[in-house]
Amino acid sequence: MTAEAGQLPQSVRRWLLKADLPAVLLEYDGNDCLIRFCTQAWAELAGDSMEALEGKRLQDYYRLTSDDLLQRLLQSENDPETDTLALTLQHSTEERDTRWSELWLTRLPSKKSKPLLLGVQRDITQQRWDQARLEIKAGMDSLTGLFNREQFLHEVRQRLSKLKVSRSGAAVVFLDLDNFKPINDNYGHAVGDLLLQQLGKRLRSAVRSNDLVARFGGDEFVLAFFGITGSEQARDMTERLFSNLFAPFTLPDGQAYQLNASAGVAFTADSEVNPEELIDSADAAMYKAKGAGKQQVAIGTALNTGKSQLARGHFEDALVNEDIELFFQPVLSLPEKLTIGFEVLPYWHHPERGLLSHDHFQEFIDNSAAGQAFNRWLINEVAQYSAQLKREGYDIGMGINMMPAQIESGSFVDTLQEVRRYFDDGQVDLTLEIVETIQFQDNDLAFSALEHAREMGCQVVLDDFGTGLSSITFASRLPLDFIKLHPSAVHNLDRKPERQRVAAGIIQFAHALGYRVLASGVRRQAESELLEKLGCDMIQGGLLNQPLSLEHVRRKYLDPKGSPPHPLRRFDL
């Protein structure tokens, strides 16, 4: 059956009208999508009458936010893989700026040169708002409503990139309360939480509108000042803040409580400095302040790219000298109560600062010539461990963290091809973890590379789910096997009913898409038990173990004398 002259067969028209579906027939003339027919239900979504809509352009009523998909659909006459696609539409009139719709289109067979498209539409405004609220909430500390660590880092990174233009500097202030633990011990965590909430409100009202405030957990707060000229100015600002910040706090029970804090300040005028380095410098200065008698403000090392270059050189030396050691964090299957994998984390034996986690040198990997060599080495090492366990009969996955440059360049795919020789069946039993906040320059290229990796036997995981700006949309588009909940979604889950609802929603969403769910950062048995009730598939975190050295893994899991509470999963014999 073909549709001619922009018309649908009368039988189809009658059925659409009777079913009251929000349906529309569009004709594409090379520039515009012309409305040739619509039902009353579709007209109501568009905000006009059926008669007025006929012959109008779709673009008169909606902003098309997926033009690339439309072009693919128009070219899909002989491609069954893309003959039906979804467009996201935004209502274009001012009073409808916040209305969103999803329009599912299919190309109709026609002898005409102008393609005909039949679409069914639904309003997704509420889902968009729900998603936005969920994603905003994911960037906030649930107790105080301040930024959490991930969102703070994101915001600081964005602001630092503008320092060249502003020709000014920025400072991070790491603030830690003095003797806060006795308050929790003597008066209870409920009182401690109320005091932290009040302190958060005071901090937010005390700083300037362009400054940032975050809570990193416990009694640690971190601030960022912008548009300043040096460390001394940042210290003066912090000391003035302290003079007004710690007046006695009065709670609803009438009791007054006195808080004090120590703080460290780190300044930079360099737009290329890593925010993590600023935080580390401020953190180290804060401990100097505590050592000087508490209730002090100390200045840390000012940072610039020259020092970053020096640190990068040390890292490259570490690769040559084999000062990078791999640690393994267990992953537990909740239904099986067996260890089913490890996340593999590189640590650096730094000559001056001791053992550093990969967070402290990830930027060097991303932005240095040594990065590719490091990534090849990491995949090779982990693949050999994985293949050895497989030969010994263990059904264990090994997870490694992937960076945007690796994925978009496709270089990791070549390395995976090389390591296939380690596996007797040629299937690379590795798990590739990509963080949710990742931004690809070319999504199609990145997704294709990840799909290629899956074809070679790898699994793909979306890590830190819930910390980015496009969680649900991004997860639904990626070629994934499971998602990993960020620790902020798990912390004190059994004590936070609202957090339980969010976690339950994410788990249901993931399962609906066919993904399994791994919760990271699980520290307490009560959190684990609740996650299992909510349907979570796997957990990792301090409850099971902190990351273990390879020697520790061998003694605990592989030595016949070892007695791990959750043994390694084996293949069925």
N, C-alpha and C positions, 0 to 999 in steps of 0.2 A: 504494500500500500504506500503510495507517495502523496505528499502534500503539495498542491499546486496553487499558484497565484497567492501565496501567503495565506492560504486557507487550510483549516483542518476539516476532515470529513465531518459531516453533521452529526454522525453517531458519536464521534469522539467528543465534539463540542458538548452535546447533550449530557454525555456521561460526566465530563469535567464539571459542568454547571450543577448537575444533580448531586454529585459527590461533594460539592462545595469545597473543592480543592483550590488553594492559592496557586493557580497555574497561569502561564503566560506563553504566547507564541511570539517569537522574535524573528525578524528578518535582518540579516547583516548585509549592508550595501557597500562595504569596503571601508567605511569610516564610522558608521553609527549602527547601533542595534535599534531597529524600529519595532514598536509594539503593534502587532497585527491582530492580536486577540488576547483577552484576559478574562478571568472569572471575577465575580464580585468579591470573592475572598482575597484575590490578589490586588484588586483595586483598593480595597480597604487598607492593605499593607502599604500601598504606594501613596495613599492619601488623596485619591481623586476618583472620579466616576469612571465606569467602564467606557462610556461614550467619549469622554474627554481624553482618555488615555490612548485610544486607538489612533495609530499613525504617529504618535509622539516618540521621541527618542528615549531609550532607557536611561541615558545619561542625564536627561532633564530631571529625573527623579532620584537617581542614585549616583553616588561616586563609586566607580568600579575600582576596587583595590587589588584586583587580581587579573590585570590585563594580560599577563603572560599566559595564564591558564586559558583565557578566552581565545588567544591566538592558537594555542595548542589544540583546543577543541575544534576550531574552524579548519584546522589542517588534518583532522583525525578521521576523515571519511573512510579510509581503509585501514585504520588502526584500532582494532577492538580493545586495546589496552587503555585507550584514552577517549573512548567515544562518549563517556559520561564524566563530567567534572563539576566541581562545586566552586561557585564564585562567592566571595564575601562582599556584601554591598553595604554602603553607609548612606542613609537618607540625606539628600543634599540640601534641603531647605533648612533655614536657620533653626526653626522651631523643632526640627526633627534631627538635629545634629547628633544626638546621642542614640539614635535608633539604628540597629544593625540587623541585617538579614543574611540568610544563606540561601543561595539560589542554585539548585541542582539542574543542570542543563544536559540535554542529549541532542545530537544532530539528527534531524529527520531525513530520510531518503527523499531526494527531490531532483527533478530534471532541470530545475532552474539554476542559473549561474549564481544567484544570491542564496547563500545557505540559510536554511530555516532551523531554528532552535526551539525546542519545547522544554519549558522549565517548570519546576515546582519549588515553591519558596516557603521558608519558615522564618519567623522572627526569633533572633538569637540575642536580643538586647540583654535580657536578664542573665543569660549565660555569660555574656561579655562582662557585665558588671560583677557577677559572682567571681569570675576569673580574676578580674582586676583587684577586687577586694582580697582574694586569696593570695595574690602575688604581692600586693602591698604588705599584707600581714606577714608574709614570709620574710620580708626584709626588716622586720621590726622585732625588738626584744619584747616577748609577751608580757613581762612583768611591768616594765616602765613605759612601753610605747616608744622608746628611743630606737635608733638604728641598731641592728645587730652587727657583728663583726664583718660579715660578707658585704652587707649593704654599705657600711662605713668605708670599707676598702674600695668599693666600686665608686662611691661619691668622691673620695679623696683622689683616686686615680684620674677621674674626669677633671677635677679642679686643678690638679698639678699640671695637666697638659696645657693649661692656659697661662701658666706663669710667664712664659716668654712674651706673651702679648701684654700682660699686666705689669711686667717689670717689677714685680714685688715678690715676696716670699710667703712661705706657709710653715706652720709649726703644728706638731702633734703633741698633745699633753696626755700622759698616761697617769691616771689618778687612782690610787688604791687606798681604801679606808683603813685607818689604824685601829687595831684591836676591835674589829667588828665581830669576830667569832664569839667572844663572851656574850654579846647581846643575843645572838641566836641560841647559845647554850643556856643562858639564864632566863630569857624571856620567851623563847620559842621562835620558830621560823616565821610564824604569822606576823609577829611584831617586826622581825627583821625585814620581811618583805614590804611592810607598810613604810618603814623608814627608807628603804631603797626607792620606793615609788615617790615619796616626798622629795628625796634628794634629786631624782630624775627631773621632777617638775621645776625645782629650783635651778638646776643646771640649764634647762631649756629656756627658762625666762631670763637667765643672767647673761647668756652669750649673745653676740650680735646676730642679726638675721642671716648673714652670709656664712656663719660658722656652723660647725657640725658637732653633734653630741651623740655618743653611742655607749651602750653597756655591753661589755664583752662577756659577762657572766659573773656570778658571785658578787663581790664588792668592787669590781674593776670597771671604771668608767674611762672613756677616751674622748678627747675633744680635738678638733682641728680648727686652727685660726688661719685666716687668709688675709692677704693684703697688708702684711706686716714686713718690717725691715730687718729683723734680726732676733737672735735668741734672747737678748736682754729684754726687748719689748715683750716677747712671749712670756718671759718669766714675770715681768711686772703685771701683765694682764692676768696671769694665773694667781698671783698673790693678791691682787685686788678682788678677784673672784672669791678667793678663800675668805677674805675679811667679811664678806656678806653671806657666804654660802652656809657656814656652819653655826649659825645661831641655833639655840636649842630647838629640837623638833618635838612638837606636841601631838600626840596621837589621840584618837577619839576617847580612849580611857582616861584622858587627863594627865597621863604620865608624860614628863618631859625627858627627852634623851639627848645626850650630847655626842655628836660625831666629829671626828677629825680625819684628816687624810694627808698622805704624802704624794708628791707628784714629780714626774720627770718631764722635761721639755726637750724636743728635738726639732731643729729648724733646718729648712732648706730653701734655696732660691733656684734650684735646678729642676726644670720641668721633667727630666728623665729619671729622677730618683724613684726607686721602687717604694710604694707605700709601706710594705712589710718592713723594709729597712728603717723607715722613720719610726714605726711603732716599736721595733726592737731597740732602737737607740733611746727612745723615750722610756721604755720599760726598764732598761738598764739604769738610766738616770734616776728613775723612781726608787730603785733599790738603794742607790747611793743616798737619796734623801732619807730613807728609812734608817740607814746606817748612821746618819748624822744626827739622829735624835727624834725622827718622825716630825710630823706637822711642818715639813720643809718642802721647798721646791728646788730641784737641782736641774742643771742644764746638761744635756747629753751632747754627744759628738754631732756637730753640724755635718750634713751629708751633701755630697755632690757627685756628679757622674765620674769624676776622676777616681774617687774612692771606690765607686761601683766597678770601674774598670779594673782596679787593683784586685778587688774581690773576685772578679770574673777570671783574672789570671790565676789566682790561687785555685779556683775550681778546675780550670783546665789542667793545672799541675796535678790535682787530685785524681783526675782520670788516668793520667800517665802513671802515677805512683800507686794506683789501685787503692786509694783511700775512700772509695765509695763502697759501702756495704749494704746488702739487701736485707730487709727485715720483712717478716710475714705476719699479717694479722688474720686470725682465723675467721671463717664465715660458717655459721651454724644453720643447718636446716631445722626449722622448728617442728615440722611433722616427723622427721626421721630421728631427731636428736643426735645427728652425726655431723662431724666437720666435713663440709663438702667443697671447701676451697680456701684460698688465702688471697688477700690483697697484698701485692708486693710493693714495698715502699723503700726507695733508696735513701740512705743516710750518709752524711759526709763526716768523716773524722777530721774536723777542722784543726789545724795546728795550734790555734789560739783560743777558739771558742768551744772546743769539745765536739760532742756529737750533735749534728744539726739535721733536722728533718728536711724533707725535700721542699717544704714551703719556703725555706730560707735561700734556696739556690735555683728555684724553678725559673726565675727570670733569666738566669745565665743560660739555661738550657734552651729557652725560647729565642734568645737574641744573640747567640754567639756561634762561631764556626764549630765549636765543640758540641753543639746541640745535636746535630745529626749523628755524630759518632757515638754520643752518649745513648741516643735512642736505639741505634742498632745494637750496641752492647747490651742494653737492658732487655730488648726483645730476645736476643740470643741467649742470655743467661737464664731468663725465666722459662723460655721454651725448653731448654735442656733439663731444668728441674722438673717441669711438667711431664716431659716425655719419660724421664726416669721413673717418676711415680706411677705413670701409666703402665710401664713395663712390669712394675712390681705389683700390679693388680689394684692400684688405688684409683678410684673415680673422683679425681680432685681437679677443680679449675683453678687457674692462676690469673689474677687480675692485675693489669698495669694501667696507669693513668696516661691518657693521650692528650697531646696539645694540638691546638688549631693548625699550626704550621705543618705538623706531621701529617694530619689528615688531609688537608687541602693539597699538599704537594704530592700525596700518594706514595711518598717514600717508604712509609711503613708497610705498604702492600708488597713492595719488592723484598723487604726484609722478611716478611712472613713467608713469601715464596721460598726464600733461602732456608728458613728453619723447618720447612716441611720434612726435610730429610731426617730430622731427629725423631719423627713420629712414625711408627711402623705402618700405620694405616694412612699416612699422609694428611691426616686431619689435625690442624693446629689447635690444640686444646688450650686456648688462651681467652681471657675475658678482657675486652678493651673498654676502659671506663672514660667517658667524656663528661665534662662538667656541664651542668645545665646553663651556666652563664656564658658558655662559649658562643662566639659570634663568627660565623663563616662568611667569607667574602663571596663564595660561590656554593650555595647550598647543594645544587644538583651534583657538582663535582665531589663534594665531601660525602654526600649520601651514597653516591655510586661507589666510592672507595670503601666505605663501611660495609656496603652490601657485598662487595667483592671479598672482604675479609670474612664475612659470615659464610660465604660459599666455601671458603677454605677450612671451615670448622670453628672459627672464632664466635664468641658471643659479644654483643654490644650492650653496654650498660649506660644509662643516663645517671650520672653521679650528682650528688648534692641537690636532688630534686626539690623544688620549692624555693630556691634562693635567687632565681633569675627573674627576668622580666617577661618571659613568654612560656612559662612552664607547660601548661596544658597543650597549647598549640604546638610547641616545639616537640613535645613527647609524642604527639599523635602523628607527626610527620616523619620522625626518624626511624630508620630500620633498627629496631631494638629487640632485646630479649627480656630484659627486666630493668626496673628503675630502682635507684637507691635513695631512700629518704634521708634528708639532711638531719644531723643530730638535733638541730633546734626543734624539729617536729616530734622528737622522741623524748627529750629531756623532761623528766617529771610528768610523763604522760598520764600516769595513774592518778595524779593529783590535779590535773587540769582538764575538766570536762570539755571545754571549748577546743582544746588541742586534740582530744580524742575524736571529736567530730571531724576535724580537719583530716586527721590521719585516716579515719575510716573512709572518708570521701576519696582521698587519694588512692587508697588500696582498692576500693571498688572501681574507680576510674581505670587504674592500671589493669586490673583483671578483665574489665570489659574490653580493653584493647588487646588482650591476650598476653600481657606482660606479667611476670612475677615481680615480687616486691622484696627488696632487702632494706632493712632499717639499720642505719649506722649510728654509732654513738650510744649504744645501749649499755648502761652502767649498772642497772639494778634489776633484780629478779622480778619485781612487780611490773616494771616496764616490759620485760620479755613476755610475761604471762598475758598481759593485756594485749600486746601486739599479736600474740598467737590467737587470742579470742577474736580479734578484728580481722583475722585472715591473712596476716603477714606471713610470707613464706620463709624468710631468712633474716638473721640478725648478725651484727658484728659490733664490737666495742669492748670497753673495759670489763664488762661482766664476764666475758670469755677469756680475754687476755689482751694485754698491750702488745704491740708488734714484737715478734720474737726473732732472734737471730737464727740463721740456718742451723747452727749447731744446737740451739735450744729446740728447734722443731724436730731435729733428728732424735734428740734424747727423749722428748716428751711423746712424740707420735710414732716414731719408727723403731725405737729401741724396744725389744721384747720386754725389758724391765719397766718400761714406761707404763703409766696407767692414766691416760687422759680421761677426763669426765665425758668427753665427746670424741670418740675415736674417729679416724679417717674413714670415709665411705669407701667401700670396695666394690669392684665390679662383681656381678653375680657369677659364681663359679659353677 
